[in-house]
Structure formats: C-alpha cells, structure tokens
Amino acid sequence: MDIRSAPMEGLTDAVYRRVHHRLFGGVSKYYIPFVSPTVHHCFPPREQRDIAPENNAGVPVVPQILTRYPEHFLWAAQEMRDRGYDEVNLNIGCPSGTVTAKGKGAGMLRVPEALRAFLDEIFAHSPLPVSVKTRIGFAQPEEWGALLEILRQYPMKELIVHPRVRVQFYKGSVYPEAFRMAAETGLPLVYNGDLLELPAGLALQAEYSGMPMMLGRGLLANPALPRQLGGGPGLNVEELARFHDALEQEYSRIFPAAQVHCRMRGMMKYVAGCFERPEKMIKLIAKTNPGNYHAALEKLLQAPLRETPGYYVP
C-alpha cells in the first residue's frame, strides 16, 4: 500500500513528520509544506527549519515548491538538490485566496497557456525530477480536459490529482469522473481528496488497485489510518496519548509555551473528531487556553472512539 502524507501548512511540519514516522509509520512519502521562493532567492527561517536535512533525517520526504516564475522554481529546485533531496513537487493546486490572488497555486490554472510556458521551462531545466500536485480547474470541472491535455505532455514523476476546482476549496463533492479521465491517460497518478476515513480509502483501492493515495485531513485526524489501509490494527487511545505527548515534548524544545499550545490545539481539533460526540469534543479542545488545555485533553482521552475514527465532517 503506497500512502502519502499531504503537506498542510502549520500542521505537518518536521516535528510532526518525525514523530508520526517513528510511532505510526505506513507513509511512503511525507510532502513538506510548500516553500515560496522570491526574487531575493532565500528561504525564511521557518522554511529553512522545515527543509533542513537534519530535521528530516530518516524520514522519506519530498519538498514542495509554490511559485509562478520558472526562474524561482529552478533556483529552489537546485537548492533542494544541494541539500540532498532527489525529487521536488510543484504546487498548482493550493486554493488559498492569498496564494491564488498572486497567480500561484491553483491560480495558475486560470491561464492554461501561461501554465504551459511555465512547465516548458521547468521540465527543460529542472535539476531534479518533478511531480505535480493539481486541482482539476479554477472555476468549473469542464476546464479539466484542456488542462489534462497540457499536463500529459511533460515527463513528470507523478501527477497528484485532487478532483475539485479551486472555488470549492474543500467543500462540496469531488469529481470522480475527472480522476477517471486522468487514469485513462496512463500518467503516473496519485489520488488526493476526501480520503477522510478507512472506508473511503478501501473504496479507492477497490476501484484502482494499487493506486497511490495522499491523505490530508483523514491522516491528521487518525494517525493510524495508513496502517489500517495496509491491513493493520486501528487506532487506540493509549497510542494516541503517546503520540500527543511526543509531539508536545518536541515542540516544547523549540517554541514558547503559548506557541506549543497553539500547535497542539490545532492538531488535536482534528483528532477530537475521532471520538464519539465529535462536535462536542472538537469544541472542548478548540476553546482551550494554555492553562486548561491538559484538563480538556484528559477528558477527551477518556471518551470512547467512534467506530470508524477519521476526519469529522459536521
């Protein structure tokens, strides 16, 4: 089973990747949340920390680059090669308004010919193999046919497809027929999108035997999900508590207490959806402050898990 961990800014950082890989495993590639190179050709401290090889030692990671300028992409790709990485991922799927307003991420899907020119440059000159993470369009799923015709022309390592358009963000239904269209091209595909719990992953495998899948919200909520998809045991509260404590300990070595709480609360809001009465459990964690967080956590961990733990959709 080939399971990938999606890059989620502020959540799947180097600490998370190391701890998850050590305690749960089951992930073949952890994608580092994007770096966004600029004309100054430097990485800010947060990005430097996240891509540092010593912070990812022993963990199978792929750095992701977000930019609309080929020269910035090529500079960043060379930097990644110099750090010892053997692949880079291009993000043309991020739906964030601050990203798309600058013509980056899914904003690149609005102008197919500009996207083609960009891809021409990076695939002609990249020092590393390039995989691409995309959505199926900006506003309408009907855009996908023309975009796919462009994408299939390049020797990409993989094409990771989230079958939504940008304007949906993470709401509404995915378009499975768009992924089927991509599967017919013979491109090396990875599926991403709404794999929120075990049944969804099993259904994908039933339709596409051996298809690599990328987990985002489902993995954050249930860190044992990759193991389950590989036929292993489900999540239990004891290992979840160990996972939490290991993360908190690692963050406490780097950040002040208020920032540690912010990070742990952000993570545990996802995990809280795995428990019975998920809306109540999520609110319990969401309303905490540094002074009452651990009391709320203890209450959460005393609750029973849902029959199928995963990301809770209200």
Backbone hydrogen bonds in HBPLUS format (Angstrom, degrees):
<---DONOR---> <-ACCEPTOR-->    atom                        ^
c    i                          cat <-CA-CA->   ^        H-A-AA   ^      H-
h    n   atom  resd res      DA  || num        DHA   H-A  angle D-A-AA Bond
n    s   type  num  typ     dist DA aas  dist angle  dist       angle   num
A0213-MET N   A0002-ASP O   3.08 MM 211  6.58 158.8  2.12 164.1 169.8     1
A0028-SER N   A0003-ILE O   2.74 MM  25  5.71 154.0  1.81 159.9 168.7     2
A0004-ARG N   A0213-MET O   2.79 MM 209  6.05 155.6  1.85 155.2 158.1     3
A0215-LEU N   A0004-ARG O   2.86 MM 211  6.08 170.9  1.87 153.4 150.7     4
A0005-SER N   A0029-LYS O   2.89 MM  24  6.32 161.2  1.93 159.3 164.0     5
A0031-TYR N   A0005-SER O   3.11 MM  26  6.12 175.3  2.12 158.4 159.9     6
A0006-ALA N   A0215-LEU O   2.84 MM 209  5.62 173.5  1.84 147.9 146.3     7
A0011-LEU N   A0008-MET O   2.98 MM   3  5.59 155.7  2.04 143.3 144.4     8
A0012-THR N   A0008-MET O   3.06 MM   4  5.46 164.3  2.08 149.7 154.8     9
A0017-ARG N   A0013-ASP O   2.95 MM   4  6.22 167.2  1.97 159.3 163.2    10
A0018-ARG N   A0014-ALA O   2.98 MM   4  6.12 164.9  2.01 149.6 153.1    11
A0019-VAL N   A0015-VAL O   3.01 MM   4  6.17 173.1  2.02 159.7 161.6    12
A0020-HIS N   A0016-TYR O   2.84 MM   4  5.90 168.4  1.86 157.6 161.5    13
A0021-HIS N   A0017-ARG O   3.00 MM   4  5.96 163.4  2.03 144.9 150.2    14
A0022-ARG N   A0018-ARG O   3.03 MM   4  6.18 151.8  2.11 144.0 151.6    15
A0023-LEU N   A0019-VAL O   2.96 MM   4  6.06 162.2  1.99 154.2 158.3    16
A0024-PHE N   A0020-HIS O   2.81 MM   4  5.39 159.5  1.85 147.9 153.5    17
A0025-GLY N   A0020-HIS O   2.98 MM   5  6.22 164.3  2.01 141.0 146.1    18
A0030-TYR N   A0060-PRO O   2.77 MM  30  6.14 157.6  1.82 154.3 162.1    19
A0062-VAL N   A0030-TYR O   2.94 MM  32  6.25 145.8  2.06 144.9 147.1    20
A0032-ILE N   A0062-VAL O   2.84 MM  30  5.94 158.7  1.89 141.3 148.5    21
A0035-VAL N   A0064-GLN O   2.88 MM  29  6.31 153.2  1.96 153.0 155.4    22
A0066-LEU N   A0035-VAL O   2.93 MM  31  6.11 156.7  1.98 163.7 164.4    23
A0041-HIS N   A0038-THR O   3.00 MM   3  5.57 165.6  2.02 117.7 122.4    24
A0048-GLN N   A0044-PRO O   2.90 MM   4  6.12 162.7  1.93 159.9 165.6    25
A0049-ARG N   A0045-PRO O   2.90 MM   4  6.07 158.5  1.94 151.1 156.1    26
A0050-ASP N   A0046-ARG O   3.06 MM   4  6.29 151.8  2.15 143.3 151.0    27
A0051-ILE N   A0047-GLU O   2.99 MM   4  6.15 154.3  2.06 156.0 160.8    28
A0052-ALA N   A0048-GLN O   3.08 MM   4  5.89 122.7  2.42 139.7 151.4    29
A0055-ASN N   A0052-ALA O   2.92 MM   3  5.40 141.3  2.07 113.2 124.4    30
A0056-ASN N   A0053-PRO O   3.04 MM   3  5.14 154.8  2.10 104.3 112.3    31
A0059-VAL N   A0056-ASN O   3.03 MM   3  5.44 162.1  2.06 137.3 137.1    32
A0089-ASN N   A0063-PRO O   2.93 MM  26  6.21 152.7  2.00 152.3 159.0    33
A0065-ILE N   A0089-ASN O   2.73 MM  24  6.07 161.7  1.76 172.3 178.9    34
A0091-ASN N   A0065-ILE O   2.99 MM  26  6.05 164.0  2.01 163.3 161.4    35
A0072-HIS N   A0069-TYR O   3.11 MM   3  5.43 127.0  2.41 105.3 118.2    36
A0073-PHE N   A0069-TYR O   3.11 MM   4  6.45 159.3  2.16 154.3 160.5    37
A0074-LEU N   A0070-PRO O   2.88 MM   4  6.08 166.5  1.90 155.1 158.2    38
A0075-TRP N   A0071-GLU O   3.07 MM   4  6.18 152.7  2.15 136.8 143.9    39
A0076-ALA N   A0072-HIS O   3.03 MM   4  6.24 168.2  2.05 149.9 152.9    40
A0077-ALA N   A0073-PHE O   2.80 MM   4  6.03 157.8  1.85 155.0 162.0    41
A0078-GLN N   A0074-LEU O   3.04 MM   4  6.18 153.9  2.11 141.9 148.0    42
A0079-GLU N   A0075-TRP O   2.99 MM   4  6.33 153.6  2.07 147.2 155.1    43
A0080-MET N   A0076-ALA O   2.92 MM   4  6.25 151.1  2.00 148.1 155.9    44
A0081-ARG N   A0077-ALA O   2.96 MM   4  6.26 153.6  2.03 144.9 152.3    45
A0082-ASP N   A0078-GLN O   2.86 MM   4  6.13 158.7  1.90 151.1 156.9    46
A0083-ARG N   A0079-GLU O   3.07 MM   4  6.33 132.1  2.31 136.7 149.0    47
A0083-ARG N   A0080-MET O   3.12 MM   3  5.03 130.5  2.38  92.5 105.9    48
A0085-TYR N   A0080-MET O   3.02 MM   5  5.51 158.2  2.07 155.2 148.4    49
A0084-GLY N   A0081-ARG O   2.91 MM   3  5.11 157.9  1.96 107.5 114.5    50
A0088-VAL N   A0129-PRO O   3.08 MM  41  6.48 158.7  2.13 163.2 169.9    51
A0131-SER N   A0088-VAL O   2.94 MM  43  6.36 160.4  1.98 154.0 160.5    52
A0090-LEU N   A0131-SER O   2.77 MM  41  6.18 161.9  1.80 153.8 157.0    53
A0133-LYS N   A0090-LEU O   2.88 MM  43  6.13 167.2  1.89 173.5 171.1    54
A0092-ILE N   A0133-LYS O   2.89 MM  41  5.95 167.5  1.91 169.2 173.4    55
A0106-ALA N   A0094-CYS O   2.97 MM  12  5.22 170.9  1.97 132.1 133.1    56
A0099-VAL N   A0096-SER O   3.13 MM   3  5.22 131.7  2.38  98.0 111.0    57
A0100-THR N   A0096-SER O   2.88 MM   4  6.14 175.0  1.88 165.2 165.3    58
A0101-ALA N   A0097-GLY O   2.99 MM   4  5.82 150.0  2.08 141.0 148.3    59
A0102-LYS N   A0099-VAL O   3.10 MM   3  5.58 147.3  2.21 109.0 118.0    60
A0104-LYS N   A0099-VAL O   3.25 MM   5  5.49 158.7  2.30 144.4 139.8    61
A0103-GLY N   A0100-THR O   2.92 MM   3  4.92 161.0  1.95 107.9 111.7    62
A0107-GLY N   A0104-LYS O   2.84 MM   3  4.98 144.2  1.97 138.0 133.7    63
A0108-MET N   A0105-GLY O   3.08 MM   3  5.93 166.7  2.09 123.1 126.3    64
A0109-LEU N   A0106-ALA O   3.04 MM   3  5.43 153.5  2.12 108.9 116.8    65
A0110-ARG N   A0107-GLY O   3.34 MM   3  5.75 163.0  2.37 108.3 113.2    66
A0114-ALA N   A0111-VAL O   3.07 MM   3  5.49 123.6  2.40 110.9 124.6    67
A0115-LEU N   A0111-VAL O   3.06 MM   4  6.37 155.1  2.13 154.0 161.9    68
A0116-ARG N   A0112-PRO O   2.86 MM   4  6.14 153.6  1.93 147.9 155.1    69
A0117-ALA N   A0113-GLU O   3.05 MM   4  6.31 158.0  2.10 144.1 148.9    70
A0118-PHE N   A0114-ALA O   3.02 MM   4  6.24 156.1  2.08 145.6 152.1    71
A0119-LEU N   A0115-LEU O   2.91 MM   4  6.16 165.8  1.93 156.2 159.5    72
A0120-ASP N   A0116-ARG O   2.86 MM   4  6.07 154.1  1.93 150.0 157.6    73
A0121-GLU N   A0117-ALA O   3.29 MM   4  6.53 158.1  2.34 144.1 147.7    74
A0122-ILE N   A0118-PHE O   3.09 MM   4  6.44 169.5  2.10 157.8 159.9    75
A0123-PHE N   A0119-LEU O   2.98 MM   4  5.87 165.3  2.00 150.4 154.8    76
A0124-ALA N   A0120-ASP O   3.16 MM   4  6.08 135.2  2.37 133.3 144.4    77
A0125-HIS N   A0121-GLU O   3.15 MM   4  6.26 136.9  2.34 143.5 153.6    78
A0126-SER N   A0122-ILE O   2.80 MM   4  5.23 137.2  1.98 146.2 149.4    79
A0157-LYS N   A0130-VAL O   2.78 MM  27  5.59 158.7  1.83 134.6 139.7    80
A0132-VAL N   A0158-GLU O   2.95 MM  26  6.35 159.0  2.00 152.8 157.8    81
A0160-ILE N   A0132-VAL O   2.70 MM  28  5.99 171.6  1.70 165.6 168.0    82
A0134-THR N   A0160-ILE O   2.87 MM  26  6.23 165.0  1.89 176.3 176.8    83
A0162-HIS N   A0134-THR O   2.95 MM  28  6.21 165.4  1.97 163.4 168.3    84
A0136-ILE N   A0164-ARG O   3.07 MM  28  5.85 160.7  2.10 144.5 147.8    85
A0166-ARG N   A0137-GLY O   3.00 MM  29  6.44 150.3  2.09 135.5 142.4    86
A0167-VAL N   A0138-PHE O   3.09 MM  29  6.32 153.8  2.16 163.3 167.5    87
A0143-GLU N   A0140-GLN O   3.11 MM   3  5.83 168.8  2.13 120.0 123.4    88
A0144-TRP N   A0141-PRO O   3.08 MM   3  5.69 166.3  2.10 119.0 123.2    89
A0147-LEU N   A0143-GLU O   3.24 MM   4  6.46 163.5  2.26 153.3 158.3    90
A0148-LEU N   A0144-TRP O   2.74 MM   4  5.81 165.1  1.77 160.4 164.1    91
A0149-GLU N   A0145-GLY O   3.07 MM   4  6.24 149.0  2.17 140.6 148.8    92
A0150-ILE N   A0146-ALA O   3.25 MM   4  6.56 143.4  2.39 139.2 147.6    93
A0150-ILE N   A0147-LEU O   3.10 MM   3  5.20 124.6  2.42  96.3 110.1    94
A0151-LEU N   A0147-LEU O   2.93 MM   4  6.25 169.0  1.94 156.6 159.0    95
A0152-ARG N   A0148-LEU O   2.98 MM   4  6.00 157.2  2.03 151.8 155.9    96
A0153-GLN N   A0150-ILE O   3.14 MM   3  5.73 164.3  2.16 118.2 123.1    97
A0154-TYR N   A0151-LEU O   3.34 MM   3  6.07 174.1  2.34 123.9 124.5    98
A0156-MET N   A0154-TYR O   2.84 MM   2  5.56 141.3  1.99  99.6  90.4    99
A0159-LEU N   A0188-PRO O   2.85 MM  29  6.14 154.3  1.92 155.8 161.8   100
A0190-VAL N   A0159-LEU O   2.96 MM  31  6.14 139.6  2.12 145.5 141.7   101
A0161-VAL N   A0190-VAL O   2.97 MM  29  6.31 158.0  2.02 179.2 172.2   102
A0192-ASN N   A0161-VAL O   3.05 MM  31  5.78 148.1  2.16 152.4 143.0   103
A0164-ARG N   A0162-HIS O   2.73 MM   2  5.75 142.7  1.86 106.4  96.3   104
A0175-TYR N   A0163-PRO O   2.75 MM  12  5.27 152.5  1.82 148.6 158.3   105
A0168-GLN N   A0165-VAL O   3.15 MM   3  5.74 152.8  2.23 115.4 123.2   106
A0169-PHE N   A0166-ARG O   2.90 MM   3  5.50 154.7  1.96 121.2 128.6   107
A0171-LYS N   A0168-GLN O   2.87 MM   3  5.36 170.1  1.88 140.0 141.7   108
A0178-ALA N   A0175-TYR O   3.00 MM   3  5.55 141.2  2.15 112.9 123.1   109
A0180-ARG N   A0176-PRO O   3.01 MM   4  6.35 156.3  2.07 149.2 156.2   110
A0181-MET N   A0177-GLU O   3.00 MM   4  6.19 147.0  2.11 137.9 146.2   111
A0182-ALA N   A0178-ALA O   3.14 MM   4  6.49 152.2  2.22 141.7 148.4   112
A0183-ALA N   A0179-PHE O   2.86 MM   4  6.17 154.3  1.92 151.2 159.0   113
A0184-GLU N   A0180-ARG O   3.16 MM   4  6.41 136.7  2.36 141.8 151.3   114
A0185-THR N   A0182-ALA O   3.01 MM   3  5.48 157.7  2.06 113.1 120.1   115
A0191-TYR N   A0212-PRO O   3.02 MM  21  6.43 165.6  2.04 151.4 148.7   116
A0214-MET N   A0191-TYR O   2.73 MM  23  6.02 162.0  1.76 165.6 167.0   117
A0311-TYR N   A0196-LEU O   3.04 MM 115  5.22 152.1  2.12 146.0 147.3   118
A0200-ALA N   A0197-GLU O   3.18 MM   3  5.80 127.4  2.47 116.8 128.3   119
A0202-LEU N   A0198-LEU O   3.00 MM   4  6.25 162.3  2.04 162.3 168.0   120
A0203-ALA N   A0199-PRO O   2.93 MM   4  6.05 151.3  2.01 144.8 152.5   121
A0204-LEU N   A0200-ALA O   3.09 MM   4  6.34 153.1  2.17 143.4 150.0   122
A0205-GLN N   A0201-GLY O   3.08 MM   4  6.35 160.3  2.12 147.0 152.0   123
A0206-ALA N   A0202-LEU O   2.94 MM   4  6.16 141.9  2.09 140.9 151.7   124
A0207-GLU N   A0203-ALA O   3.13 MM   4  6.42 144.8  2.26 143.5 151.6   125
A0207-GLU N   A0204-LEU O   3.14 MM   3  5.25 124.3  2.47  96.6 110.2   126
A0208-TYR N   A0204-LEU O   2.78 MM   4  5.93 164.1  1.80 158.5 163.7   127
A0211-MET N   A0208-TYR O   3.03 MM   3  5.44 162.7  2.06 139.0 136.4   128
A0219-LEU N   A0216-GLY O   3.15 MM   3  5.46 125.8  2.46 104.4 116.9   129
A0220-LEU N   A0216-GLY O   3.09 MM   4  6.42 159.5  2.13 154.7 160.9   130
A0221-ALA N   A0217-ARG O   3.01 MM   4  6.16 158.2  2.05 149.3 154.5   131
A0222-ASN N   A0218-GLY O   3.02 MM   4  6.06 161.2  2.06 139.7 145.5   132
A0225-LEU N   A0222-ASN O   2.98 MM   3  5.51 168.1  1.99 124.7 126.9   133
A0227-ARG N   A0224-ALA O   3.04 MM   3  5.32 117.0  2.45 106.8 122.0   134
A0228-GLN N   A0224-ALA O   3.01 MM   4  6.32 155.6  2.07 155.6 163.5   135
A0229-LEU N   A0225-LEU O   2.94 MM   4  6.18 161.2  1.97 158.1 162.6   136
A0230-GLY N   A0226-PRO O   3.15 MM   4  6.37 132.1  2.39 136.7 148.6   137
A0230-GLY N   A0227-ARG O   3.16 MM   3  5.12 132.9  2.39  93.7 106.6   138
A0232-GLY N   A0227-ARG O   2.81 MM   5  5.11 153.6  1.88 150.7 143.7   139
A0231-GLY N   A0228-GLN O   2.85 MM   3  5.06 159.4  1.89 113.0 116.3   140
A0240-LEU N   A0236-ASN O   3.15 MM   4  6.36 148.8  2.25 145.7 155.2   141
A0241-ALA N   A0237-VAL O   2.91 MM   4  6.15 150.4  2.00 149.8 156.5   142
A0242-ARG N   A0238-GLU O   3.12 MM   4  6.46 153.3  2.20 142.7 149.8   143
A0243-PHE N   A0239-GLU O   2.91 MM   4  6.09 155.1  1.97 144.4 151.1   144
A0244-HIS N   A0240-LEU O   2.94 MM   4  6.19 163.7  1.97 148.9 152.9   145
A0245-ASP N   A0241-ALA O   2.96 MM   4  6.16 168.3  1.98 150.9 153.9   146
A0246-ALA N   A0242-ARG O   2.94 MM   4  6.08 155.4  2.00 147.8 154.4   147
A0247-LEU N   A0243-PHE O   3.03 MM   4  6.25 162.6  2.06 153.1 157.5   148
A0248-GLU N   A0244-HIS O   2.91 MM   4  6.15 169.9  1.92 158.3 161.1   149
A0249-GLN N   A0245-ASP O   2.93 MM   4  6.02 157.7  1.98 143.9 150.1   150
A0250-GLU N   A0246-ALA O   3.06 MM   4  6.24 161.6  2.09 146.8 151.4   151
A0251-TYR N   A0247-LEU O   2.90 MM   4  6.17 166.3  1.92 159.7 163.4   152
A0252-SER N   A0248-GLU O   2.93 MM   4  6.02 148.4  2.03 144.2 153.0   153
A0253-ARG N   A0250-GLU O   3.16 MM   3  5.44 147.7  2.27 103.4 112.6   154
A0254-ILE N   A0251-TYR O   2.94 MM   3  5.26 153.3  2.01 109.4 118.0   155
A0255-PHE N   A0251-TYR O   2.86 MM   4  5.90 171.8  1.87 174.8 175.8   156
A0259-GLN N   A0256-PRO O   3.07 MM   3  5.53 121.1  2.43 109.9 123.7   157
A0260-VAL N   A0256-PRO O   2.98 MM   4  6.26 152.6  2.05 153.8 162.5   158
A0261-HIS N   A0257-ALA O   2.95 MM   4  6.21 164.1  1.97 155.2 158.4   159
A0262-CYS N   A0258-ALA O   3.07 MM   4  6.29 156.9  2.13 140.7 147.0   160
A0263-ARG N   A0259-GLN O   3.04 MM   4  6.27 158.9  2.09 147.5 151.9   161
A0264-MET N   A0260-VAL O   2.92 MM   4  6.15 167.5  1.93 158.2 161.8   162
A0265-ARG N   A0261-HIS O   2.79 MM   4  5.84 163.4  1.82 154.8 159.9   163
A0266-GLY N   A0262-CYS O   3.04 MM   4  6.12 156.4  2.10 139.5 146.2   164
A0267-MET N   A0263-ARG O   3.06 MM   4  6.31 155.3  2.12 147.1 153.1   165
A0268-MET N   A0264-MET O   2.83 MM   4  5.97 169.9  1.84 155.2 158.4   166
A0269-LYS N   A0265-ARG O   3.00 MM   4  6.04 134.2  2.22 145.3 154.1   167
A0270-TYR N   A0267-MET O   3.10 MM   3  5.68 137.3  2.29 110.9 120.7   168
A0271-VAL N   A0267-MET O   3.36 MM   4  6.74 159.7  2.40 141.2 146.4   169
A0272-ALA N   A0268-MET O   2.79 MM   4  5.79 152.9  1.86 144.4 150.7   170
A0273-GLY N   A0270-TYR O   3.19 MM   3  5.77 150.0  2.28 112.6 120.1   171
A0274-CYS N   A0271-VAL O   2.87 MM   3  5.62 167.7  1.88 127.0 130.4   172
A0275-PHE N   A0272-ALA O   3.22 MM   3  5.77 168.7  2.24 116.4 119.9   173
A0306-ARG N   A0274-CYS O   2.73 MM  32  5.75 176.9  1.73 152.7 151.8   174
A0276-GLU N   A0304-PRO O   2.93 MM  28  5.96 170.6  1.94 162.4 161.3   175
A0281-MET N   A0277-ARG O   3.11 MM   4  6.37 157.6  2.16 150.9 157.9   176
A0282-ILE N   A0278-PRO O   2.82 MM   4  5.96 161.6  1.85 158.1 161.8   177
A0283-LYS N   A0279-GLU O   3.12 MM   4  6.29 162.0  2.16 145.1 149.7   178
A0284-LEU N   A0280-LYS O   2.94 MM   4  6.12 148.9  2.04 143.3 152.5   179
A0285-ILE N   A0281-MET O   3.21 MM   4  6.54 156.2  2.27 148.1 151.4   180
A0286-ALA N   A0282-ILE O   2.88 MM   4  6.01 164.3  1.90 152.5 157.9   181
A0287-LYS N   A0283-LYS O   3.11 MM   4  6.04 147.8  2.21 147.8 151.4   182
A0288-THR N   A0285-ILE O   3.15 MM   3  5.50 167.2  2.16 116.6 119.2   183
A0292-ASN N   A0289-ASN O   3.16 MM   3  5.64 134.3  2.38 112.5 123.1   184
A0293-TYR N   A0289-ASN O   3.03 MM   4  5.68 124.9  2.34 163.0 174.8   185
A0296-ALA N   A0292-ASN O   3.19 MM   4  6.44 158.5  2.24 151.6 157.3   186
A0297-LEU N   A0293-TYR O   2.83 MM   4  6.11 154.7  1.90 151.8 160.2   187
A0298-GLU N   A0294-HIS O   2.96 MM   4  6.08 158.6  2.01 141.6 146.4   188
A0299-LYS N   A0295-ALA O   3.16 MM   4  6.41 154.4  2.23 140.9 147.4   189
A0300-LEU N   A0296-ALA O   2.90 MM   4  6.20 154.5  1.97 148.8 156.2   190
A0301-LEU N   A0297-LEU O   2.92 MM   4  6.20 164.5  1.95 158.5 161.2   191
A0302-GLN N   A0299-LYS O   3.26 MM   3  5.27 148.7  2.36  97.8 107.0   192
A0303-ALA N   A0300-LEU O   3.00 MM   3  5.45 159.8  2.04 113.5 120.1   193
